[in-house]
């Protein structure tokens, strides 16, 4: 292919991209556009100061070029330092961080625009950078290694999208105490003519040195601000407590998010099945996904001592996982490790991380090791299962159908995949619970059949026993419901859903004190609980005579929900407020909440409430119906 007419040149390319731009826009478009415009002006000014020029700036991206790699990196450092200062003045959820990638490469220069692999590599490197960080190629690193007061962490040869050959990559370490360090790089010393044995020894020495350097770096350059017991939003549990933050997808491809999310969930599941631990539920920790949060903040907001964080990167058929466990109260790292594995070793890797965390936390296991909930050897089946789980959690008719299809795909690949079977059974039950099924009887039958099959493969799944608990409750088979619910809690001592579903059953059979205790435990396990968890506690308090407690806690949540403009089914909370206000003889307040309930759920009536209730003792339902009637709920 001829390239006549193209002007080519060797240049340093800088690619910058805003982190979490879509989230920022969704929360406040006007403020995000204003911040982006300001930050773009800052970048443009600094680029000019460092003898560079802006080539393009589409959306939240910016592309610039420099005649010198030194100028490009100095500019990038100045940009990140300036943005760090500006972000410190903003609320955490409004901070705008950028990733920056820098490459030295050959490009096509056409009418002040540049094209080619040199530009593409810079963009891929930018995706590898941390929020607020810089990543440079091997060609760029060779030009700056000893010329700037910076440190570098070698990330290895990276297989990046649409680039045929792997690209050597380095993370720039900007802290003063990292200057002059090159972490993780393997260097071969001596002449090629030396004996192979000597070369092997040198390699071992260098690798050992790199590992020591990595540990020193973690201890010295990644200090963590200690959390304060006095600022804990919730009491610190007596058991070792941990929050597993969502692992960061470092592949540069958002479609690979499910891998990082799935590994995070599996680690949480493995830890949650250890009775000697207190583990924050998945839904609560995932509220931090995509946000630059401090370990101190996570610890204080969730009320835990330990925090696990890390990243995942998929390249071809290989995975790289970085993980580190932090003692938030002391502000230091207990353990850190980097894993490079083939995809076929994914599940062994998850077990290894889980066990290392437990060892570092000095948790003594009674069952030898964490139970593996993700029993499949197929990465493809696991991928369908993880993506199906994300859709199922949205609780819409359309997403429930899509989730079912993905669970069925997973089972076509691995018919003995117990977790996929249990999730598939939930899709059949949920369509009955929310009125989506054309044949409720057949759907319930199908849910039970699939759940029983799943238990024959793995009877230790809390998820399946919780499902059977709920099904048997709806069928008014109360003793079986309680037995299944208790089994779920025993198998999942940190499973918030198991606790709240058993609370529901205990309330229905009239064991109100137990229902209150279970609901309170569920809210502690999942500090960012969904509205219906609190609605359950509100009804439990109602039957337990704790009317003031119910009103106080629900009032706080409703105010928070209104500020957040939540779309959750808040009518259930208003329903609980109605009942408790009637008992407090505050009928005016009760009727105000009844009006809000009917506005959110126009079809709600005493007849519907009767159909949705499954109380063993008719007197309990009668009490509820009479109180709703007093507040003005229609027949």
LONU-963872 format. One record per residue (C-alpha): residue number from 1; residue in three letters; x, z, y. Coordinates in steps of 0.25 Angstrom, whole numbers. Each point is the difference from the previous one (the first is absolute). Example, Ala and Ser with C-alpha at 12.3 -4.5 7.8 and 13.67 -1.06 7.14 Angstrom:
   resi   resn       u       w       v
      1    ALA      49      31     -18
      2    SER       6      -2      14
// end
This chain:
   resi   resn       u       w       v
      1    UNK       0       0       0
      2    UNK       6      -4      13
      3    UNK       1      10      12
      4    UNK       4     -10      11
      5    UNK      -6       5      13
      6    UNK       1      15      -3
      7    UNK       9       8       8
      8    UNK       5      12      -8
      9    UNK       7      12       4
     10    UNK       5      14      -6
     11    UNK      -7      11       8
     12    UNK      -4      15      -2
     13    UNK     -15       1      -1
     14    UNK      -8      12       3
     15    UNK     -15       2      -6
     16    UNK      -8      12       4
     17    UNK     -14       3      -4
     18    UNK     -10      12       3
     19    UNK      -3      10     -11
     20    UNK     -15       2      -3
     21    UNK      -5      -9      11
     22    UNK     -13      -3      -7
     23    UNK      -3      15      -1
     24    UNK       3       2      15
     25    UNK      -9     -12       4
     26    UNK     -11       5      -9
     27    UNK       1      14       7
     28    UNK       1      -4      15
     29    UNK       2     -15       3
     30    UNK       2       1      15
     31    UNK      10      11      -1
     32    UNK       8      -7     -11
     33    UNK       1     -13       8
     34    UNK       4       8      12
     35    UNK      11       7      -8
     36    UNK       5     -13      -7
     37    UNK       1      -7      14
     38    UNK       9      11       5
     39    UNK       8       1     -12
     40    UNK       2     -15       0
     41    UNK       5       1      14
     42    UNK      10      10      -3
     43    UNK       5      -8     -12
     44    UNK       1     -12       9
     45    UNK       8       7      10
     46    UNK      10       6     -10
     47    UNK       2     -13      -6
     48    UNK       4      -6      13
     49    UNK       9      11       3
     50    UNK       7      -2     -13
     51    UNK       2     -15       2
     52    UNK     -11      -5      -9
     53    UNK     -13      -8       2
     54    UNK     -14       2      -5
     55    UNK      -4     -12      -9
     56    UNK     -14       3      -3
     57    UNK     -10      12       0
     58    UNK     -13      -3      -8
     59    UNK      -9      12      -1
     60    UNK       8      12      -3
     61    UNK      12      -7      -4
     62    UNK      12      -4       8
     63    UNK      12      -9      -3
     64    UNK      13      -1       8
     65    UNK      14      -6      -2
     66    UNK      14       5       5
     67    UNK      13      -7      -1
     68    UNK       6      13      -5
     69    UNK      -4       9     -11
     70    UNK       6      11       7
     71    UNK      -9      -2      12
     72    UNK     -12      -2      -9
     73    UNK       2      14      -7
     74    UNK       3       7      13
     75    UNK     -13      -6       5
     76    UNK      -8       5     -12
     77    UNK       6      14       1
     78    UNK      -4       1      15
     79    UNK     -14      -5      -3
     80    UNK      -2      10     -11
     81    UNK       6      11       8
     82    UNK      -9      -3      12
     83    UNK     -13      -1      -9
     84    UNK       3      13      -6
     85    UNK       1       6      14
     86    UNK     -13      -6       4
     87    UNK      -8       3     -13
     88    UNK       4      15       1
     89    UNK     -10       0      13
     90    UNK     -11      -6      -8
     91    UNK     -10       6     -10
     92    UNK       5      -2     -14
     93    UNK     -11     -10      -4
     94    UNK       3      -8      12
     95    UNK      15      -2      -1
     96    UNK       4     -14      -2
     97    UNK      13      -2      -9
     98    UNK       7     -13      -3
     99    UNK       9      -4     -12
    100    UNK      11      -9       4
    101    UNK       8     -10      -9
    102    UNK      13      -7       4
    103    UNK       7     -12      -7
    104    UNK      12      -9       4
    105    UNK      -4     -14      -5
    106    UNK      -1     -15       2
    107    UNK     -12      -4       7
    108    UNK      -6     -13       5
    109    UNK      -1       0      15
    110    UNK     -11      -9       6
    111    UNK      -6       1      14
    112    UNK       4      15       2
    113    UNK      -6       3     -14
    114    UNK       8       4     -12
    115    UNK      -4      -2     -15
    116    UNK       5       1     -14
    117    UNK       4      10     -10
    118    UNK       9       7      10
    119    UNK     -13       4       7
    120    UNK      -8       3     -13
    121    UNK      11       9      -5
    122    UNK      -1       9      13
    123    UNK     -15       1      -1
    124    UNK       1       4     -15
    125    UNK      11      11       4
    126    UNK      -9       5      11
    127    UNK     -10       3     -11
    128    UNK      10       8      -8
    129    UNK       3       9      12
    130    UNK      -6      14       2
    131    UNK     -10       2      12
    132    UNK       9       2      12
    133    UNK      12      -6      -8
    134    UNK       9     -12      -1
    135    UNK       4      -8     -12
    136    UNK      12     -10       0
    137    UNK       4     -11     -10
    138    UNK      14       0      -7
    139    UNK       4     -11       9
    140    UNK      -3       8      13
    141    UNK       6      13      -6
    142    UNK      13      -7      -2
    143    UNK       1      -3      15
    144    UNK      -3      14       5
    145    UNK       5      10     -11
    146    UNK      11       6       8
    147    UNK      -4      -4      14
    148    UNK     -11       9       3
    149    UNK      -2      16      -1
    150    UNK     -11      -2     -11
    151    UNK      -1       3     -15
    152    UNK      -6      -9     -10
    153    UNK      -8       2     -14
    154    UNK       2     -12     -10
    155    UNK     -13      -4      -5
    156    UNK       5     -10     -10
    157    UNK      -3     -14      -3
    158    UNK     -15      -2       4
    159    UNK      -8     -11      -6
    160    UNK      -9      -4      12
    161    UNK     -12      -9       1
    162    UNK       3     -15       2
    163    UNK      15       2       0
    164    UNK       6      -6     -13
    165    UNK      13       9      -1
    166    UNK       0      16       2
    167    UNK       4       5      13
    168    UNK      10      12       2
    169    UNK      -7      10       9
    170    UNK       5      12       8
    171    UNK      -9      11       7
    172    UNK       6       4      13
    173    UNK       2      15       1
    174    UNK       0       4      15
    175    UNK       2      15       0
    176    UNK      14       4       6
    177    UNK       4       7     -13
    178    UNK      -2     -12      -8
    179    UNK      10      -8       8
    180    UNK      11      -7      -8
    181    UNK      -8       2     -14
    182    UNK      -3     -11      -9
    183    UNK     -10       7     -11
    184    UNK      -3      -7     -13
    185    UNK      10     -11       0
    186    UNK       8      -3     -12
    187    UNK      14      -5       4
    188    UNK      11      -5     -10
    189    UNK      14       4       4
    190    UNK      13      -7      -4
    191    UNK       4     -14      -5
    192    UNK      -8      -9      -9
    193    UNK      12       0      -9
    194    UNK      -1      15      -4
    195    UNK      -4       4     -14
    196    UNK     -15       0      -3
    197    UNK       1      15      -4
    198    UNK       5       4      14
    199    UNK     -11      -8       7
    200    UNK     -10       7      -8
    201    UNK       5      13       4
    202    UNK       0      -4      14
    203    UNK     -14      -4       0
    204    UNK      -4      13      -6
    205    UNK       8       8      11
    206    UNK      -7      -9      11
    207    UNK     -14       2      -6
    208    UNK       2      15      -1
    209    UNK       5       0      14
    210    UNK     -12      -7       5
    211    UNK      -9      10      -7
    212    UNK       7      11       6
    213    UNK      -1      -7      14
    214    UNK     -15      -2      -3
    215    UNK      -2      15      -2
    216    UNK       8       4      11
    217    UNK      -8      -9       9
    218    UNK     -13       6      -4
    219    UNK       5      14       2
    220    UNK       7      -2      13
    221    UNK      -7     -12       7
    222    UNK     -15       2      -4
    223    UNK      -2      14       4
    224    UNK     -15       4       0
    225    UNK      -6       9      11
    226    UNK      -6      12      -8
    227    UNK     -15       2      -1
    228    UNK      -5      13       5
    229    UNK      -9      10      -9
    230    UNK      -7       4      13
    231    UNK      -4     -14       3
    232    UNK      -6      -3     -14
    233    UNK     -14      -5       2
    234    UNK      -3       5     -14
    235    UNK       6      12      -8
    236    UNK      12      -3      -8
    237    UNK      -4       1     -15
    238    UNK       7      10      -9
    239    UNK       4     -12     -10
    240    UNK      11     -10       4
    241    UNK      -8      -9       9
    242    UNK       3     -15       3
    243    UNK      -5     -12       7
    244    UNK       5     -14      -5
    245    UNK       0      -9      12
    246    UNK      -4     -15      -3
    247    UNK      13      -7      -4
    248    UNK       3     -11      11
    249    UNK       0     -15      -5
    250    UNK      13      -6       4
    251    UNK      -2     -13      -6
    252    UNK      -4      -7      13
    253    UNK     -13      -5      -7
    254    UNK     -13       8       3
    255    UNK      -6      -5     -13
    256    UNK      11       8      -7
    257    UNK      -6      13       6
    258    UNK      -8       3     -13
    259    UNK      13       2      -7
    260    UNK       5      11       9
    261    UNK     -14       6       1
    262    UNK      -2       0     -15
    263    UNK      14       7      -3
    264    UNK      -4      10      10
    265    UNK     -14       3      -6
    266    UNK       7       1     -14
    267    UNK      10      10       5
    268    UNK     -11       8       6
    269    UNK      -8      -1     -13
    270    UNK      12       5      -8
    271    UNK       3      12       9
    272    UNK     -15       3       1
    273    UNK      -1       3     -15
    274    UNK      10      11       1
    275    UNK      -8      14       1
    276    UNK      12       7       6
    277    UNK      -1      -9      12
    278    UNK      -8      -3      12
    279    UNK      -1     -14       4
    280    UNK      -7      -7      12
    281    UNK     -11     -10      -4
    282    UNK       3     -15       1
    283    UNK     -10      -3      11
    284    UNK       6      10       9
    285    UNK      14      -4      -1
    286    UNK      -4     -15       2
    287    UNK      -5       3      14
    288    UNK      15       0       4
    289    UNK       2     -14      -6
    290    UNK       7     -10      10
    291    UNK       2      11      10
    292    UNK      13       6       5
    293    UNK      -2      15      -3
    294    UNK      10      11      -1
    295    UNK       1       9     -12
    296    UNK      -3      12       9
    297    UNK     -13      -5       4
    298    UNK      -4      -4     -14
    299    UNK       3      14      -5
    300    UNK      -7       7      11
    301    UNK     -12      -8       0
    302    UNK      -2       0     -16
    303    UNK       6      14      -2
    304    UNK      11      -3     -10
    305    UNK      14       4      -2
    306    UNK       6     -13      -6
    307    UNK      -2     -15       4
    308    UNK       4     -12      -8
    309    UNK       3     -13       7
    310    UNK       6     -13      -3
    311    UNK      -1     -15      -1
    312    UNK      -2     -11     -10
    313    UNK       6     -15       0
    314    UNK      -3     -10     -10
    315    UNK       9     -12      -1
    316    UNK      -3     -10     -11
    317    UNK      -2       8     -13
    318    UNK       8      12       5
    319    UNK      -4      13       8
    320    UNK       8       8      10
    321    UNK      -6      14       2
    322    UNK       6      10      10
    323    UNK      -6      14      -1
    324    UNK       3      14       6
    325    UNK      -6      14      -1
    326    UNK       1       8      13
    327    UNK      -2      15       1
    328    UNK      -8       0      13
    329    UNK       1      15       3
    330    UNK      15       0      -1
    331    UNK       2     -14       6
    332    UNK       9      -6     -10
    333    UNK       0     -10     -12
    334    UNK       0       6     -14
    335    UNK       2     -13      -7
    336    UNK       1     -15       2
    337    UNK       2     -12      -9
    338    UNK       0     -15       0
    339    UNK      -5      -7     -12
    340    UNK       2     -15      -3
    341    UNK      -8      -4     -12
    342    UNK      -7     -12      -7
    343    UNK     -15       0       2
    344    UNK      -1       2     -15
    345    UNK       6      14       2
    346    UNK     -10       4      11
    347    UNK      -8      10      -8
    348    UNK      13       7      -5
    349    UNK       5       0      15
    350    UNK     -13       7       5
    351    UNK       2      11     -11
    352    UNK      15       1       4
    353    UNK      -4       2      15
    354    UNK     -11      10      -4
    355    UNK       9       8      -9
    356    UNK      12       0      10
    357    UNK     -10       6      11
    358    UNK      -5      11     -10
    359    UNK      14       4      -3
    360    UNK       4       0      15
    361    UNK     -12       9       2
    362    UNK       4       9     -11
    363    UNK     -14      -2      -7
    364    UNK       0       5     -14
    365    UNK      -9      -9      -8
    366    UNK      -9       6     -11
    367    UNK      -2     -14      -6
    368    UNK      14      -5      -1
    369    UNK      -2     -12      10
    370    UNK     -11      -5       9
    371    UNK     -11      -8      -7
    372    UNK       0     -15       2
    373    UNK     -13      -5       5
    374    UNK       5     -14       2
    375    UNK       2      -4     -15
    376    UNK       2     -15       0
    377    UNK      13      -8      -2
    378    UNK      -6     -11       8
    379    UNK       4      -1      15
    380    UNK     -10     -11       2
    381    UNK     -11       9      -6
    382    UNK       4      12       8
    383    UNK       0      -9      13
    384    UNK     -15      -4      -3
    385    UNK      -3      15      -2
    386    UNK       6       4      12
    387    UNK      -6     -10       9
    388    UNK     -14       2      -7
    389    UNK       1      15       4
    390    UNK       2      -3      15
    391    UNK     -12      -8       0
    392    UNK      -9      10      -8
    393    UNK       4      11      10
    394    UNK      -7      -8      11
    395    UNK     -14       3      -7
    396    UNK      -7     -13       4
    397    UNK      -8      -9      -9
    398    UNK       9     -12       2
    399    UNK      13       8      -2
    400    UNK      -5       7     -12
    401    UNK      -3     -14      -7
    402    UNK      14      -5       4
    403    UNK       6      13      -5
    404    UNK      -7      -2     -14
    405    UNK       5     -14      -1
    406    UNK      15       5       2
    407    UNK      -2      12     -10
    408    UNK      -5     -10     -10
    409    UNK      12     -10       3
    410    UNK       9      12      -3
    411    UNK      -7       3     -13
    412    UNK       1     -15      -4
    413    UNK      15       2       0
    414    UNK       0      14      -6
    415    UNK     -12       4      -7
    416    UNK       5      14      -2
    417    UNK       2       3      14
    418    UNK      -7      13       1
    419    UNK       0       2      15
    420    UNK      -6     -14       3
    421    UNK     -11       3     -10
    422    UNK      -3      13       7
    423    UNK      -1      -7      13
    424    UNK      -8     -11      -5
    425    UNK     -10      10      -5
    426    UNK      -1       6      14
    427    UNK      -4     -13       6
    428    UNK     -12       0     -10
    429    UNK      -4      14       4
    430    UNK       2      -2      15
    431    UNK     -10     -12       1
    432    UNK     -10       9      -6
    433    UNK       3      12       9
    434    UNK      -1      -9      13
    435    UNK     -12      -8      -5
    436    UNK       7     -13      -2
    437    UNK      -3      -2     -15
    438    UNK     -11      -9      -5
    439    UNK      -1       8     -13
    440    UNK       4      14       3
    441    UNK      -2       4     -15
    442    UNK       9     -11      -5
    443    UNK      10       3      10
    444    UNK       1      15      -3
    445    UNK       1      -4     -15
    446    UNK      11      -9       3
    447    UNK       7      10       8
    448    UNK       0      11     -11
    449    UNK       4     -10     -11
    450    UNK      12      -5       8
    451    UNK       4      15       4
    452    UNK      -1       4     -15
    453    UNK       9     -11      -4
    454    UNK      10       4      11
    455    UNK       0      14      -5
    456    UNK       4      -5     -14
    457    UNK      12      -6       6
    458    UNK       4      12       9
    459    UNK      -9      12       0
    460    UNK       9       7      11
    461    UNK      -6      -8      11
    462    UNK      -7       9      10
    463    UNK      -7     -12       7
    464    UNK      -8      -4     -13
    465    UNK      -4      15      -2
    466    UNK      -5       0      15
    467    UNK      -8     -12      -2
    468    UNK      -7       5     -13
    469    UNK      -2      14       8
    470    UNK      -8      -8      10
    471    UNK      -7      -9      -9
    472    UNK      -5      12      -9
    473    UNK      -4       7      13
    474    UNK      -9     -12       4
    475    UNK      -6       0     -14
    476    UNK      -2      15       1
    477    UNK       9       3     -12
    478    UNK       5      12       7
    479    UNK       9       7     -10
    480    UNK       7     -13      -4
    481    UNK       2      -3      15
    482    UNK       6      14       3
    483    UNK       9      -2     -13
    484    UNK       5     -14       5
    485    UNK       2       5      14
    486    UNK       8      12      -4
    487    UNK       9      -9      -9
    488    UNK       2      -9      12
    489    UNK       5      12       8
    490    UNK       9       5     -11
    491    UNK       6     -13      -2
    492    UNK       1      -3      15
    493    UNK       3      14       7
    494    UNK       4      -8      13
    495    UNK     -11     -10      -1
    496    UNK      -9       2      12
    497    UNK     -11      -9      -6
    498    UNK      -1       7     -13
    499    UNK      -2      13       8
    500    UNK     -11      -5       9
    501    UNK      -8      -7     -11
    502    UNK       0      13      -8
    503    UNK      -4       7      12
    504    UNK     -12      -9       1
    505    UNK      -4       3     -14
    506    UNK       2      15       2
    507    UNK      -9      -1      12
    508    UNK     -11      -7      -8
    509    UNK       0      10     -11
    510    UNK      -1      12      10
    511    UNK      14       5      -1
    512    UNK       3       0      15
    513    UNK      12       9       1
    514    UNK       7      -9      -9
    515    UNK      -4     -12       7
    516    UNK       5       5      13
    517    UNK      14       4      -6
    518    UNK       1     -14      -6
    519    UNK      -4      -7      13
    520    UNK      10       8       8
    521    UNK      11      -3      -9
    522    UNK      -3     -15       1
    523    UNK       1       0      15
    524    UNK      13       8      -1
    525    UNK       6     -11     -10
    526    UNK      -5     -11       9
    527    UNK       1       5      15
    528    UNK      -5     -14       5
    529    UNK     -12       1      -9
    530    UNK     -12     -10       1
    531    UNK     -13       4       6
    532    UNK      -7       2     -13
    533    UNK      10      11      -5
    534    UNK      -4       8      13
    535    UNK     -15      -3      -2
    536    UNK       2       6     -15
    537    UNK       6      12       6
    538    UNK     -11       1      11
    539    UNK     -11       0     -11
    540    UNK       8      10      -9
    541    UNK       1       9      12
    542    UNK     -15      -1       2
    543    UNK      -3       4     -14
    544    UNK      10      11       1
    545    UNK      -5       6      13
    546    UNK      12      -4       9
    547    UNK      -8      -7      10
    548    UNK       9       3      12
    549    UNK      12      -4      -7
    550    UNK      -7     -14      -4
    551    UNK      -4      -2      15
    552    UNK      14       3       5
    553    UNK       8      -9      -9
    554    UNK     -10     -12       0
    555    UNK      -1       1      16
    556    UNK      15      -2       1
    557    UNK       0     -11      -9
    558    UNK     -11      -8       6
    559    UNK       6       1      14
    560    UNK      13      -5      -6
    561    UNK      -8     -11      -7
    562    UNK      -6      -4      13
    563    UNK      13      -1       7
    564    UNK       6      -9     -11
    565    UNK     -13      -8      -1
    566    UNK       0       1     -15
    567    UNK     -10      -8      -8
    568    UNK       0      10     -12
    569    UNK     -14       4      -4
    570    UNK      -2      11      10
    571    UNK     -14       2      -3
    572    UNK       3       9     -11
    573    UNK       7      10       9
    574    UNK     -12       0       9
    575    UNK      -9       3     -12
    576    UNK       9      12      -3
    577    UNK      -1       4      15
    578    UNK     -15      -1      -1
    579    UNK      -1       9     -12
    580    UNK       9      11       5
    581    UNK      -6       0      14
    582    UNK     -14       2      -6
    583    UNK       6      12      -7
    584    UNK       6       5      13
    585    UNK     -14      -1       6
    586    UNK       5     -10      10
    587    UNK     -11     -10      -1
    588    UNK       3      -8      12
    589    UNK      15      -3      -4
    590    UNK      -5      -3     -14
    591    UNK     -10     -10       5
    592    UNK      11      -6       9
    593    UNK       8      -3     -12
    594    UNK     -12      -5      -8
    595    UNK      -2     -10      11
    596    UNK      15      -5      -1
    597    UNK      -1       0     -15
    598    UNK     -12      -9       0
    599    UNK       7      -9      10
    600    UNK      11      -2      -9
    601    UNK      -8      -1     -12
    602    UNK     -14      -5       4
    603    UNK      -5       0     -14
    604    UNK       3      15      -3
    605    UNK     -13       8      -4
    606    UNK      -4      12      -9
    607    UNK      -3     -10     -11
    608    UNK      13      -6       0
    609    UNK       7      13       1
    610    UNK      -8       4     -13
    611    UNK       5     -12      -7
    612    UNK      15       3       4
    613    UNK      -1      14      -5
    614    UNK       3       5     -14
    615    UNK      -2      15       1
    616    UNK      -2       8     -13
    617    UNK      -9      10       7
    618    UNK     -12      -7       7
    619    UNK       0      12      10
    620    UNK      13      -4       6
    621    UNK      -5     -14       3
    622    UNK     -13       6       5
    623    UNK       8       8      10
    624    UNK       7     -12       5
    625    UNK     -12      -8       2
    626    UNK      -7      11       8
    627    UNK      11       1       9
    628    UNK       2     -15       2
    629    UNK     -15       0       3
    630    UNK       1      11      11
    631    UNK      10      -9       7
    632    UNK      -9     -12       0
    633    UNK       5      -8     -11
    634    UNK     -12      -9      -4
    635    UNK      -7       0     -14
// end
